[in-house]
Amino acid sequence: MPVDYISKNDLNLENINNNQLPRFIRTVNFLNQYQLLTKPYKDDKNIAQIASLSEKNKEWAYRLIHDLVMTQKLTQSSFDEAMRLINIKLIKPAISTAEKNSRKQTGKAHSNICINSSLNFFMEHDNSHEYPEGGVGKVKKGFSSITSPHPEHAIKIYHSDDNTIEENVIEAKREAKYHHLLGNHPVHFFKRKDKVALIYPWQKGVPLSELTSNDEGNQFLKSDLKLRLACFQSLLNDIDKIHANFRVYNDIRPDNFIINIHANPPTMRLIDFGFCHKPYIPSRTPIYEGQHSATMHECEVDGTGGTGQPYTFPNDMATFACYGADLFPDIMEAGLAPLQSQYNWYPFKSVVSPNKMSVHQKAIYTLFEALLHGGHAYAKELRPTSKESLAYCEKIIENWDILDEHMLDKIVCTTIKNPDLSVDAILHGHVKRLK
């Protein structure tokens, strides 16, 4: 029986402006086509959900439901998941108050900072004023006592040259949300005079970019494969929490991966969430200017349908894998290198002949090859999601001692190359959009 198409006369359109009307009607008819609506349409709960969204989120609803329809995966369950992702709101911490006893007044080596009359620490001072610095601010260390040799807090002080205080407060609040999301406590942000600062726990370890510059790091790169895979798994866990909340990381640099080789097992954690945001916004990081992916959604910037390079979930996964592969120099070579003003992929290749790999080497190589180049059974360009990659790592590590070729094939087919296209992959933009 042909589907009866719903018109604007069948709906309550008080919350819909004229610009949104065509796509709103089309979204509603997608739901009707899959029998997810009940009459009278004006009272249908699914339509009410979409109608209550903001203008931007109505656009998101159309995007996601369109992709579910084109892959024949639209059900009440997948619709509910799409609505959940669209409506996720991260915790917005309140601005804190800060009191400062300057080192110039106390005569001590460091200034004392008190946050909300409860959190006390000493902020480092370097006469050379050479502190780690990124695109939006510099980072100082915070110590629990004036004599403590190890920092407990990081203090990110936002640049005031380009942004107003109000703009930096917005940036600090947004970044604080992601620290809360990953369980990094305590987290505070404050403004004092013309400065805005973010306080968060100091991440122990060394950046991936410095791993080969000391003997301990080089020794770690020769350690057991299982330990290093567990290290990469901890990074996947961080990125999966961000992706599960419908945000992308958007600042892929080796300096932002902190490896604690003394943890048991070793960990690789994310720092610096200043560029995290919802997907499909052109990247502010130059690392993606030279990356081309057949799996990316077209970018519709300001409604113009522009061709700006969008930053999406598959971008995160591919570039994490590129740098994560640096943990396994005995198995593969992969990475990114600057070429003039752009970044371009290194060729990805194994340093061990595939037919001579052990089953554990093959398990690791298979993961990174899938993340970088796709090869999914549904579509060759499809890369695994963070959730699928994390499940793969967990199963490989869980079965490490009994892993054989047959078990590896089974794990691959149920996680990173599952022939049954997952709703998670569709909603996170891992499938090229169909017109």
URUR-V28191 format. One record per residue. N is the residue number from 0. PHI is phi in radians with two decimals (none if undefined). Layout:
n: (N N)
phi: (PHI PHI)
This chain:
n: (0 1 2 3 4 5 6 7 8 9 10 11 12 13 14 15 16 17 18 19 20 21 22 23 24 25 26 27 28 29 30 31 32 33 34 35 36 37 38 39 40 41 42 43 44 45 46 47 48 49 50 51 52 53 54 55 56 57 58 59 60 61 62 63 64 65 66 67 68 69 70 71 72 73 74 75 76 77 78 79 80 81 82 83 84 85 86 87 88 89 90 91 92 93 94 95 96 97 98 99 100 101 102 103 104 105 106 107 108 109 110 111 112 113 114 115 116 117 118 119 120 121 122 123 124 125 126 127 128 129 130 131 132 133 134 135 136 137 138 139 140 141 142 143 144 145 146 147 148 149 150 151 152 153 154 155 156 157 158 159 160 161 162 163 164 165 166 167 168 169 170 171 172 173 174 175 176 177 178 179 180 181 182 183 184 185 186 187 188 189 190 191 192 193 194 195 196 197 198 199 200 201 202 203 204 205 206 207 208 209 210 211 212 213 214 215 216 217 218 219 220 221 222 223 224 225 226 227 228 229 230 231 232 233 234 235 236 237 238 239 240 241 242 243 244 245 246 247 248 249 250 251 252 253 254 255 256 257 258 259 260 261 262 263 264 265 266 267 268 269 270 271 272 273 274 275 276 277 278 279 280 281 282 283 284 285 286 287 288 289 290 291 292 293 294 295 296 297 298 299 300 301 302 303 304 305 306 307 308 309 310 311 312 313 314 315 316 317 318 319 320 321 322 323 324 325 326 327 328 329 330 331 332 333 334 335 336 337 338 339 340 341 342 343 344 345 346 347 348 349 350 351 352 353 354 355 356 357 358 359 360 361 362 363 364 365 366 367 368 369 370 371 372 373 374 375 376 377 378 379 380 381 382 383 384 385 386 387 388 389 390 391 392 393 394 395 396 397 398 399 400 401 402 403 404 405 406 407 408 409 410 411 412 413 414 415 416 417 418 419 420 421 422 423 424 425 426 427 428 429 430 431 432 433 434)
phi: (none -1.11 -1.36 -1.39 -1.47 -1.54 -1.92 -1.10 -1.24 -1.53 -2.15 -1.60 -1.95 -1.10 -1.66 -1.95 -1.50 -1.11 -1.17 -1.54 -0.97 -1.04 -1.28 -1.09 -1.08 -1.16 -1.06 -1.05 -1.23 -1.03 -1.11 -1.13 -1.04 -1.71 1.01 -1.85 -2.11 -2.21 -1.59 -1.30 -1.06 -1.08 -1.85 -1.19 -1.21 -1.20 -1.12 -1.08 -1.05 -1.18 -1.10 -1.41 -1.26 -1.17 -1.01 -1.10 -1.30 -1.11 -1.10 -1.08 -1.03 -1.08 -0.99 -1.23 -1.18 -0.98 -1.18 -1.14 -1.16 -1.16 -1.81 1.00 -2.09 -1.39 -2.36 -1.07 -1.12 -1.22 -1.10 -1.07 -1.16 -1.06 -1.13 -1.09 -1.10 -1.10 -1.59 -1.08 -2.18 -1.33 -1.05 -1.83 -1.18 -1.40 -1.17 -1.73 -1.82 -2.33 -2.04 -2.18 -1.80 -1.17 -1.06 -1.18 -1.53 -1.55 1.37 -1.52 -1.21 -2.24 -1.38 -1.67 -2.06 -2.14 -1.84 0.91 1.02 -2.37 -1.58 -1.97 -2.76 -1.90 -1.63 -1.05 -2.33 -2.05 -1.03 -1.41 1.02 -1.75 -2.07 -0.95 -2.42 -2.11 -1.24 -2.05 -3.13 -1.95 -2.13 -1.93 -1.66 -2.08 -2.01 -1.23 -2.49 -1.15 -1.84 -1.13 -1.48 -2.06 -1.25 -2.00 -2.27 -1.94 -2.08 -1.64 -1.83 -1.33 -1.07 -1.85 -1.27 -1.69 -1.92 -1.36 -1.06 -1.11 -1.15 -1.22 -1.10 -1.09 -1.12 -1.13 -1.08 -1.14 -1.21 -1.07 -1.03 -1.33 -1.13 -1.07 -1.04 -1.60 1.35 -1.51 -2.22 -1.44 -2.26 -2.46 -2.41 -2.64 -2.10 -2.53 0.99 -1.80 -2.00 -2.15 -2.38 -2.11 -1.91 -2.63 -1.10 -1.24 -1.51 -1.23 2.21 -2.19 -1.10 -0.97 -1.13 -1.88 -1.08 -1.54 -1.57 -2.45 -1.11 -1.09 -1.12 -1.13 -1.17 -1.09 -1.19 -1.86 -1.38 -0.99 -1.04 -1.09 -1.10 -1.25 -1.18 -1.09 -1.11 -1.18 -1.06 -1.14 -1.19 -1.05 -1.10 -1.13 -1.20 -1.17 -1.12 -1.22 -1.14 -1.11 -1.76 1.05 -2.30 -1.92 -1.38 1.24 -2.61 -1.36 -2.56 -1.01 -1.17 -1.67 -1.89 -1.79 -1.82 -1.82 -1.32 -1.63 -1.26 -2.21 -1.36 -1.00 -2.16 -2.25 -2.02 -1.48 -2.29 1.11 -1.88 -1.16 -1.93 -1.16 -2.90 -1.17 -1.31 1.20 -1.84 -0.94 -1.15 -1.60 -1.79 -1.18 -1.08 -1.71 -1.11 -1.78 -1.65 -2.13 -2.37 -1.26 -1.67 -1.43 -1.15 -1.17 -1.60 -1.95 -1.46 0.93 1.29 -1.64 1.18 -1.14 -1.82 -1.02 -1.25 -1.37 -1.82 -2.28 -1.03 -1.04 -1.04 -0.94 -1.13 -1.13 -1.37 -1.00 -1.12 -1.04 -1.40 -1.07 -1.12 -1.14 -1.28 -2.22 -1.16 -1.47 -2.06 -2.59 -2.19 -2.77 2.84 -2.17 -2.39 -1.24 -2.35 1.00 -1.70 -2.13 -1.87 -2.30 -1.23 -1.23 -1.05 -1.66 -2.65 -1.53 -1.75 -2.09 -1.01 -0.92 -1.39 -1.94 -1.24 -1.25 -1.12 -1.29 -1.08 -1.13 -1.08 -1.24 -1.08 -1.07 -1.08 -1.22 -1.11 -1.16 -1.16 -1.53 -2.18 1.35 1.77 -1.16 -1.13 -1.25 -2.75 -1.04 -1.41 -1.33 -1.72 -1.19 -1.39 -1.09 -1.13 -1.17 -1.18 -1.15 -1.07 -1.08 -1.04 -1.05 -1.24 -1.13 -1.18 -1.08 -1.87 -0.94 -1.31 -2.05 -1.17 -2.36 -1.04 -1.12 -1.16 -1.06 -1.03 -1.15 -1.14 -1.02 -1.28 -1.83 -2.30 -1.34 -2.34 -1.18 -1.13 -1.53 -0.97 -1.50 -1.09 -1.02 -1.14 -1.18 -1.21 -1.75 1.20 -1.48 -2.01 -1.04 -1.14 -1.74 -1.26)
